[in-house]
Amino acid sequence: MEPVVKISLISGSIFGAVLGLTIALMLDFMTGGALGGGWYESVRHDIGLMLGTQWAEKQWFVYSGIVVVIAIISIIGALIGAFFGAIVGKVLSLMTR
């Protein structure tokens, strides 16, 4: 793998992960009160539906669910960023030949 492609792949994945994390948190802060709840209420409701209300009352379980959901969003953002970073790196490496 060429150095330009490798650098753009890594920087694209980092940028995508940070962008995914930022968007997920900003959606929670901006629309949390307006639409009836943020990540906490959504995850608590889903846990209550899947596992029962006794698990939905455990605060540590809900917070760990929030961490898992936001981590999945960041991983998807990193994969998309790496894909587009590889495309940009390939184009840049072809232009510098």
C-alpha positions, 0 to 999 in steps of 0.5 A: 500500500502506498504511503499516501493511501495509508495516511489518507485511510487512517486519517479518514477513519479517524475523521469519520469516527470523530464525526459520527461521535459528534453527530450522535452527541449533538443529536442528543443535545439538540433534540433530546428535550424536543422529541420526548427524550434523548439516548437515555430514554430511547435505550431505556425504552428498548431495554424495557421492551426486550428484557423487561422493566426490571432491567430498564430500571438499572441505570448502569445497564442503560448507560452501558447500552448507550456506550454500545450504541454510540460506539457502533455509530462511531465504528460505522463512521470510521468505516465510511471515513476509511472508505472515502479516505482510501478513494481520496488517497488513491486519486492523490497517488494517481495524480502525483505519478 
